[in-house]
Amino acid sequence: MFAQYGLEEKALDRLRELFDIRPDHLEGLELKTRIDLQAGRHENAVAGAREVSRVAAETGNLEPWHELRDELLRLPDRLT
């Protein structure tokens, strides 16, 4: 989505600014993981998914992790 509109780098810049202030921002981590996945950066996406899982468990807000996990499981070639 972001890459097709040329907004990927701008989104990543904004996320970097967010992570400077709040490194464990759950929605930001989820979005970065989705951007990495869409861009084919699978190793980054797997690392991001693990981070989303960790933060979701720590905060007790598991819905973002469940949505991301379900999306990853629907991929034709699962990332492991």
DSSP file with accessible surface (Angstrom, degrees, kcal/mol):
  #  RESIDUE AA STRUCTURE BP1 BP2  ACC     N-H-->O    O-->H-N    N-H-->O    O-->H-N    TCO  KAPPA ALPHA  PHI   PSI    X-CA   Y-CA   Z-CA
    1    1 A M     >        0   0  110      0, 0.0     4,-0.9     0, 0.0     6,-0.2   0.000 360.0 360.0 360.0 -53.6    0.0    0.0    0.0
    2    2 A F  T >4> +     0   0   39      1,-0.2     5,-2.8     2,-0.2     6,-0.6   0.926 360.0  50.7 -66.8 -44.5    2.6    2.6    1.0
    3    3 A A  G >45S+     0   0   50      1,-0.2     3,-1.5     4,-0.2    -1,-0.2   0.893 104.5  57.4 -62.5 -38.7    5.2    1.6   -1.7
    4    4 A Q  G 345S+     0   0  141      1,-0.3    -1,-0.2     2,-0.1    -2,-0.2   0.794 112.9  40.6 -66.3 -24.8    2.6    1.8   -4.4
    5    5 A Y  G <<5S-     0   0  154     -4,-0.9    -1,-0.3    -3,-0.6    -2,-0.2   0.337 114.8-114.5-101.4   5.2    1.9    5.5   -3.5
    6    6 A G  T < 5S+     0   0   65     -3,-1.5     4,-0.3    -4,-0.3    -3,-0.2   0.750  86.6 113.9  71.9  23.1    5.5    6.3   -2.8
    7    7 A L     >< +     0   0   81     -5,-2.8     4,-2.8    -6,-0.2     5,-0.2   0.425  38.2  97.9-106.2  -0.1    4.9    6.9    0.8
    8    8 A E  H  > S+     0   0   34     -6,-0.6     4,-2.8     1,-0.2     5,-0.2   0.936  86.2  45.1 -57.8 -50.1    6.9    4.0    2.3
    9    9 A E  H  > S+     0   0  108      1,-0.2     4,-2.5     2,-0.2    -1,-0.2   0.903 113.6  50.6 -63.7 -38.5   10.0    6.1    3.2
   10   10 A K  H  > S+     0   0  123     -4,-0.3     4,-2.2     2,-0.2    -1,-0.2   0.927 111.4  48.2 -64.7 -42.6    7.9    8.9    4.6
   11   11 A A  H  X S+     0   0   15     -4,-2.8     4,-2.4     1,-0.2    -2,-0.2   0.920 111.5  50.0 -63.3 -42.7    6.0    6.4    6.8
   12   12 A L  H  X S+     0   0   10     -4,-2.8     4,-2.5    -5,-0.2    -2,-0.2   0.886 108.5  53.0 -65.1 -37.2    9.2    4.8    8.0
   13   13 A D  H  X S+     0   0   69     -4,-2.5     4,-2.0     2,-0.2    -1,-0.2   0.927 110.4  47.3 -61.0 -45.1   10.6    8.2    8.8
   14   14 A R  H  X S+     0   0  136     -4,-2.2     4,-2.2     1,-0.2    -2,-0.2   0.895 111.3  51.2 -64.4 -39.3    7.6    9.0   11.0
   15   15 A L  H  X S+     0   0   11     -4,-2.4     4,-3.0     2,-0.2    -2,-0.2   0.903 106.9  53.5 -66.0 -38.6    7.8    5.6   12.6
   16   16 A R  H  X S+     0   0  115     -4,-2.5     4,-1.6     1,-0.2    -1,-0.2   0.916 109.1  49.6 -60.6 -41.9   11.5    6.2   13.5
   17   17 A E  H  X S+     0   0   99     -4,-2.0     4,-1.0     2,-0.2    -1,-0.2   0.916 111.6  49.1 -61.8 -42.9   10.5    9.5   15.1
   18   18 A L  H >X S+     0   0   45     -4,-2.2     4,-3.7     1,-0.2     3,-0.8   0.936 109.6  50.9 -62.1 -44.9    7.8    7.7   17.1
   19   19 A F  H 3< S+     0   0   40     -4,-3.0    -1,-0.2     1,-0.3    -2,-0.2   0.772 101.7  62.0 -69.1 -24.2   10.2    4.9   18.2
   20   20 A D  H 3< S+     0   0  139     -4,-1.6    -1,-0.3    -5,-0.2    -2,-0.2   0.860 117.4  30.7 -63.6 -33.5   12.6    7.6   19.4
   21   21 A I  H << S+     0   0  135     -4,-1.0    -2,-0.2    -3,-0.8    -1,-0.1   0.874 140.6  15.0 -90.6 -45.3    9.9    8.7   21.8
   22   22 A R    ><  -     0   0  135     -4,-3.7     3,-1.7    -5,-0.1    -1,-0.2  -0.760  62.1-179.5-135.5  86.6    8.1    5.4   22.5
   23   23 A P  T 3  S+     0   0   83      0, 0.0    -4,-0.1     0, 0.0    -1,-0.1   0.757  84.5  50.6 -61.7 -23.9   10.1    2.3   21.3
   24   24 A D  T 3  S+     0   0   70     -5,-0.1     2,-0.7    31,-0.0     3,-0.1   0.010  70.5 145.9-104.0  29.1    7.4   -0.1   22.4
   25   25 A H    <>  -     0   0   36     -3,-1.7     4,-2.6     1,-0.2     5,-0.2  -0.539  37.9-155.4 -69.9 109.7    4.5    1.7   20.7
   26   26 A L  H  > S+     0   0    9     -2,-0.7     4,-2.5     1,-0.2     5,-0.2   0.911  87.5  45.7 -59.5 -49.0    2.4   -1.3   19.7
   27   27 A E  H  > S+     0   0   96      1,-0.2     4,-2.5     2,-0.2    -1,-0.2   0.886 113.6  51.0 -65.4 -36.4    0.5    0.1   16.8
   28   28 A G  H  > S+     0   0    3      2,-0.2     4,-2.7     1,-0.2    -1,-0.2   0.919 110.2  49.0 -65.2 -42.4    3.7    1.6   15.4
   29   29 A L  H  X S+     0   0   20     -4,-2.6     4,-2.3     2,-0.2    -2,-0.2   0.908 111.6  50.0 -63.0 -40.9    5.4   -1.8   15.6
   30   30 A E  H  X S+     0   0   23     -4,-2.5     4,-2.3    -5,-0.2    -2,-0.2   0.934 111.6  47.7 -63.4 -45.2    2.5   -3.5   13.9
   31   31 A L  H  X S+     0   0   61     -4,-2.5     4,-2.5     2,-0.2    -2,-0.2   0.928 110.9  50.7 -63.7 -43.9    2.5   -0.9   11.1
   32   32 A K  H  X S+     0   0   62     -4,-2.7     4,-2.7     1,-0.2     5,-0.2   0.918 109.5  51.8 -60.8 -39.5    6.3   -1.2   10.6
   33   33 A T  H  X S+     0   0    1     -4,-2.3     4,-2.5     1,-0.2    -1,-0.2   0.930 110.1  48.3 -62.5 -42.9    6.0   -5.0   10.4
   34   34 A R  H  X S+     0   0   61     -4,-2.3     4,-2.6     2,-0.2    -1,-0.2   0.894 111.3  50.3 -65.8 -38.5    3.3   -4.7    7.8
   35   35 A I  H  X S+     0   0    2     -4,-2.5     4,-2.2     2,-0.2     6,-0.2   0.940 111.7  47.9 -64.5 -45.8    5.4   -2.3    5.8
   36   36 A D  H  <>S+     0   0    3     -4,-2.7     5,-2.6     2,-0.2     4,-0.4   0.915 112.4  49.7 -60.8 -42.2    8.4   -4.6    5.9
   37   37 A L  H ><5S+     0   0   17     -4,-2.5     3,-1.4    -5,-0.2    -2,-0.2   0.946 111.3  47.9 -62.1 -47.1    6.2   -7.5    4.9
   38   38 A Q  H 3<5S+     0   0   94     -4,-2.6    -1,-0.2     1,-0.3    -2,-0.2   0.855 111.0  51.8 -62.9 -34.6    4.8   -5.7    2.0
   39   39 A A  T 3<5S-     0   0   41     -4,-2.2    -1,-0.3    -5,-0.2    -2,-0.2   0.455 117.8-111.2 -83.7  -1.4    8.2   -4.6    0.8
   40   40 A G  T < 5S+     0   0   43     -3,-1.4     2,-1.7    -4,-0.4     3,-0.2   0.622  73.8 137.8  82.5  12.4    9.5   -8.1    0.9
   41   41 A R     >< +     0   0   77     -5,-2.6     4,-2.2    -6,-0.2    -1,-0.2  -0.575  22.5 166.6 -88.7  73.4   11.8   -7.6    3.9
   42   42 A H  H  >  +     0   0   93     -2,-1.7     4,-2.6     1,-0.2    -1,-0.2   0.855  67.6  53.6 -65.6 -38.1   10.8  -10.9    5.4
   43   43 A E  H  > S+     0   0  172      1,-0.2     4,-2.2    -3,-0.2    -1,-0.2   0.920 112.4  46.1 -62.8 -41.8   13.6  -11.1    8.1
   44   44 A N  H  > S+     0   0   79      2,-0.2     4,-2.7     1,-0.2    -2,-0.2   0.881 111.4  52.8 -64.8 -38.7   12.6   -7.7    9.4
   45   45 A A  H  X S+     0   0    0     -4,-2.2     4,-2.6     2,-0.2    -2,-0.2   0.904 109.2  48.4 -65.4 -40.8    8.9   -8.7    9.3
   46   46 A V  H  X S+     0   0   25     -4,-2.6     4,-2.2     2,-0.2    -2,-0.2   0.940 113.3  47.2 -64.5 -45.0    9.6  -11.8   11.4
   47   47 A A  H  X S+     0   0   56     -4,-2.2     4,-2.0     1,-0.2    -2,-0.2   0.913 113.2  49.8 -62.3 -41.2   11.6   -9.8   13.9
   48   48 A G  H  X S+     0   0   14     -4,-2.7     4,-2.8     1,-0.2    -1,-0.2   0.899 107.9  52.8 -63.7 -40.9    8.8   -7.2   14.0
   49   49 A A  H  X S+     0   0    7     -4,-2.6     4,-2.5     1,-0.2    -1,-0.2   0.905 108.5  50.6 -63.2 -39.4    6.2   -9.8   14.5
   50   50 A R  H  X S+     0   0  166     -4,-2.2     4,-2.3     2,-0.2    -1,-0.2   0.898 111.2  48.6 -63.5 -39.7    8.1  -11.2   17.5
   51   51 A E  H  X S+     0   0   63     -4,-2.0     4,-2.7     2,-0.2     5,-0.3   0.908 110.0  50.9 -67.6 -41.8    8.4   -7.6   18.9
   52   52 A V  H  X S+     0   0    0     -4,-2.8     4,-2.9     1,-0.2     5,-0.2   0.936 110.7  50.5 -59.5 -43.7    4.6   -7.1   18.4
   53   53 A S  H  X S+     0   0   41     -4,-2.5     4,-2.3     2,-0.2    -2,-0.2   0.928 111.7  47.5 -59.9 -45.2    4.0  -10.4   20.2
   54   54 A R  H  X S+     0   0   83     -4,-2.3     4,-2.4     2,-0.2    -2,-0.2   0.951 115.6  42.8 -62.2 -50.0    6.2   -9.4   23.1
   55   55 A V  H  X S+     0   0    2     -4,-2.7     4,-2.4     1,-0.2     6,-0.3   0.906 112.7  53.4 -67.1 -39.4    4.7   -5.9   23.5
   56   56 A A  H  X>S+     0   0    0     -4,-2.9     4,-1.5    -5,-0.3     5,-0.9   0.924 111.2  46.6 -60.9 -42.7    1.2   -7.2   23.1
   57   57 A A  H  <5S+     0   0   67     -4,-2.3    -1,-0.2    -5,-0.2    -2,-0.2   0.911 112.5  50.0 -65.6 -41.4    1.7   -9.7   25.9
   58   58 A E  H  <5S+     0   0  123     -4,-2.4    -1,-0.2     1,-0.2    -2,-0.2   0.862 118.0  38.5 -65.2 -37.1    3.3   -7.2   28.2
   59   59 A T  H  <5S-     0   0   86     -4,-2.4    -1,-0.2    -5,-0.2    -2,-0.2   0.616 104.0-125.8 -89.6 -14.5    0.5   -4.7   27.7
   60   60 A G  T  <5S+     0   0   61     -4,-1.5     2,-1.0    -5,-0.2    -3,-0.2   0.545  74.5 123.1  78.9   6.8   -2.3   -7.3   27.7
   61   61 A N      < +     0   0   63     -5,-0.9     4,-0.4    -6,-0.3    -1,-0.2  -0.751  26.2 160.0-101.4  84.6   -3.5   -5.9   24.4
   62   62 A L     >  +     0   0   72     -2,-1.0     4,-2.7     1,-0.2     5,-0.2   0.618  47.9  88.2 -86.4 -12.5   -3.4   -9.0   22.3
   63   63 A E  H  > S+     0   0  125      1,-0.2     4,-2.5     2,-0.2     5,-0.2   0.911  87.9  49.3 -57.2 -46.8   -5.8   -8.0   19.5
   64   64 A P  H  > S+     0   0   10      0, 0.0     4,-2.2     0, 0.0    -1,-0.2   0.914 113.5  48.1 -59.8 -39.0   -3.1   -6.4   17.3
   65   65 A W  H  > S+     0   0   51     -4,-0.4     4,-3.2     2,-0.2     5,-0.2   0.935 110.7  50.4 -65.9 -43.2   -0.9   -9.4   17.6
   66   66 A H  H  X S+     0   0   72     -4,-2.7     4,-2.6     1,-0.2    -1,-0.2   0.914 111.5  48.3 -62.4 -41.2   -3.7  -11.8   16.8
   67   67 A E  H  X S+     0   0   89     -4,-2.5     4,-2.0    -5,-0.2    -1,-0.2   0.928 115.0  44.4 -64.3 -44.9   -4.6   -9.9   13.7
   68   68 A L  H  X S+     0   0    0     -4,-2.2     4,-2.6    -5,-0.2    -2,-0.2   0.932 113.1  51.2 -65.8 -44.7   -1.0   -9.8   12.5
   69   69 A R  H  X S+     0   0   86     -4,-3.2     4,-2.5     1,-0.2    -2,-0.2   0.937 110.0  49.4 -58.0 -45.6   -0.4  -13.4   13.3
   70   70 A D  H  X S+     0   0   64     -4,-2.6     4,-1.2    -5,-0.2    -1,-0.2   0.901 110.6  50.8 -62.7 -38.9   -3.5  -14.4   11.4
   71   71 A E  H  < S+     0   0   55     -4,-2.0     4,-0.5     1,-0.2     3,-0.4   0.921 110.7  48.5 -63.4 -43.8   -2.4  -12.4    8.4
   72   72 A L  H >< S+     0   0   27     -4,-2.6     3,-1.2     1,-0.2     7,-0.2   0.888 108.0  54.7 -64.7 -37.5    1.1  -14.0    8.5
   73   73 A L  H 3< S+     0   0   83     -4,-2.5    -1,-0.2     1,-0.3    -2,-0.2   0.764 102.2  58.5 -69.8 -22.5   -0.5  -17.5    8.7
   74   74 A R  T 3< S+     0   0  177     -4,-1.2    -1,-0.3    -3,-0.4    -2,-0.2   0.583  80.6 111.9 -81.6  -9.1   -2.5  -16.8    5.5
   75   75 A L  S <  S-     0   0   49     -3,-1.2     3,-0.2    -4,-0.5    -3,-0.0  -0.372  73.3-130.5 -64.9 143.7    0.6  -16.1    3.5
   76   76 A P  S    S+     0   0  124      0, 0.0     2,-0.7     0, 0.0    -1,-0.1   0.904 103.3  36.5 -62.2 -41.6    1.3  -18.7    0.8
   77   77 A D  S    S-     0   0  137     -3,-0.0    -2,-0.1     2,-0.0    -3,-0.1  -0.893  94.4-139.1-112.6  98.6    4.9  -19.1    2.0
   78   78 A R        -     0   0  165     -2,-0.7     2,-0.6    -3,-0.2    -5,-0.1  -0.256  13.4-123.8 -60.0 144.4    5.0  -18.8    5.7
   79   79 A L              0   0   40     -7,-0.2    -1,-0.1   -37,-0.0    -4,-0.0  -0.781 360.0 360.0 -91.9 122.0    7.8  -16.8    7.2
   80   80 A T              0   0  159     -2,-0.6   -34,-0.1     0, 0.0     0, 0.0  -0.911 360.0 360.0-133.9 360.0    9.8  -18.7    9.8
